[in-house]
Amino acid sequence: MSLSNKIDFAVIFSVVNANPNGDPLNGNRPRTIYEGNGEVSDVCIKRKIRNRLMEAGKAIFVQSDDNKIDEHGSLRSRADSVLSGIKGSDEIAKKACATWLDVRAFGQLFAFKAAGGKKAKAKEGEAAAGAGDDKGVSIGIRGPVSVQPAFSITPVSVTSTQITKSVSGEGDGSKRGSDTMGMKHRVDQGIYVFCGSMNPQLAEKTGFSDTDAETIKAVLPKLFENDASSARPEGSMAVEKVIWWRHSSKAGQYSSAKVHRTLSVKADGSYQLNNLPELTPEEINGF
């Protein structure tokens, strides 16, 4: 059975001396908006949700290389292992949603090449759209779970540190090599918030269920566990609170925008909820 009620949620998390989401187009500095507030992209957040779901034993289609838990080296290989031989777009989408939790939650685009390569060639004397018109297909699956980017409550201070690497040079290792200069960047301190929603109408199409919603709810407080790196040392990022609103119907009593705006967060991480009639939020502690 698919999701029975609309759900909205919000996550408050803290950052201390860490780079929560580096920008590759800006020297991997922490992402910030024009006003100076920190930003963590929705793609980054969904990647962490997928990682925690994999740790919970769930089948996930989009696996990053450093967290891969199967033998497939690409998305194409993983898709072919399950979808190969299935005919029809609807059947392929149905099978993909039944197999992978992230597909039925976030959606996915499956692009299949033509049988003859990127573009099948027409034989001499035939029209371009004739017998050689074997173009492949793209199957788009729209997921019911949407996640917004996270933004810090106040502008963040970004500290950049110059680093060096001293290693032995060429030859037998007796010569000291030239120092390699580099930079590391961090957010000194910040409180970030992101919101999301689960749509029952779209859940009907993918098979996303109440059980799936509870699974995601269970991993949100653990979003940054087992996520340490040089840029994000263990303990430098933590979920402080998860706010979970479950509406009483599929359409929901209120719009997601109105629900999300009932949450007011301060720079120290404290917050206030302006409750809406007949919609009581559940407050879940992090750590």
C-alpha positions, 0 to 999 in steps of 0.5 A, spaced: 500 500 500 502 506 498 503 512 502 497 514 506 498 521 508 502 527 506 508 528 510 512 534 511 519 534 515 525 539 517 532 537 519 536 542 524 543 540 524 550 543 526 557 544 523 563 546 527 570 546 524 568 542 517 566 543 510 559 541 509 559 541 502 565 543 498 564 547 491 568 544 486 568 550 481 570 555 487 576 551 490 572 546 494 570 552 499 564 551 503 558 553 499 555 560 500 550 564 497 550 571 496 548 574 503 554 569 506 549 564 509 552 557 508 549 552 503 548 544 502 545 542 496 539 537 496 544 532 492 549 532 497 543 531 502 540 525 498 547 522 497 547 522 505 540 519 506 542 513 501 548 512 504 544 511 511 539 507 507 544 502 505 547 501 512 540 499 514 540 494 509 536 497 503 537 496 496 539 503 493 540 504 485 545 510 486 551 508 490 557 513 490 564 509 489 566 510 496 560 507 499 558 502 493 556 495 496 555 491 490 560 488 484 557 493 479 562 499 477 556 503 474 549 505 474 548 502 467 551 495 470 546 495 476 540 497 471 542 491 466 542 486 472 535 487 474 532 490 468 535 487 462 530 483 458 524 487 461 519 490 455 515 496 455 517 503 459 511 501 464 514 495 466 521 497 467 519 503 471 515 498 475 520 493 476 525 499 478 521 502 483 520 495 486 527 493 487 530 500 489 528 504 495 531 510 492 528 510 485 521 509 488 523 515 493 527 520 489 525 518 482 530 516 477 532 517 469 533 511 466 536 512 459 537 506 454 541 507 448 539 504 441 540 497 439 545 500 434 549 505 438 547 512 439 544 513 433 542 507 428 544 509 421 539 508 415 541 504 409 543 507 403 537 509 399 532 509 405 529 515 409 532 518 415 526 516 419 525 509 415 528 502 417 534 505 421 530 509 426 532 505 432 533 511 437 533 508 444 528 510 450 529 514 456 524 513 462 523 518 467 520 516 474 518 522 478 519 520 486 514 523 491 520 525 496 523 532 495 528 535 499 530 542 499 537 545 500 540 546 507 541 553 508 545 556 515 541 561 519 546 566 519 552 568 515 558 563 516 565 564 517 569 560 512 577 559 514 582 557 509 588 554 511 594 553 507 597 546 507 604 543 505 605 535 503 613 533 504 614 527 501 621 523 498 622 525 491 624 521 485 629 516 484 631 512 491 627 516 495 633 519 499 632 526 496 626 530 499 621 533 494 618 540 493 613 541 498 606 541 494 602 547 496 594 546 497 588 549 501 583 546 506 577 550 508 572 550 513 566 553 516 567 555 523 560 554 526 553 554 523 546 552 524 543 549 518 536 547 516 533 543 510 526 541 509 522 536 505 516 533 503 512 526 501 507 526 496 502 521 496 499 522 489 506 521 486 507 515 491 501 511 488 505 511 482 512 508 485 509 504 490 512 508 496 509 506 502 508 508 509 514 503 511 518 506 506 517 513 509 518 510 516 525 508 514 527 515 511 524 518 518 529 513 522 535 515 518 534 522 518 537 523 525 543 519 523 545 523 517 552 524 519 554 518 522 559 514 518 560 520 514 567 522 516 572 525 512 578 529 512 573 535 510 568 533 515 572 530 522 568 525 526 563 529 530 564 536 527 557 535 524 550 533 527 543 532 527 540 536 532 533 535 531 528 532 526 521 535 525 516 531 522 509 533 520 504 527 518 497 530 515 491 527 516 489 526 509 493 525 502 492 532 500 494 535 507 491 540 511 496 545 509 501 547 503 508 545 505 510 552 504 505 554 510 508 548 514 515 549 513 514 556 515 511 554 522 519 553 524 523 558 526 530 557 528 535 561 532 543 562 531 544 558 537 540 552 534 534 553 539 527 553 535 520 555 536 514 551 532 508 555 531 503 549 531 497 549 526 490 547 528 490 539 527 497 538 525 501 536 531 509 535 529 513 530 532 520 532 535 525 527 534 532 528 537 539 527 533 545 524 536 
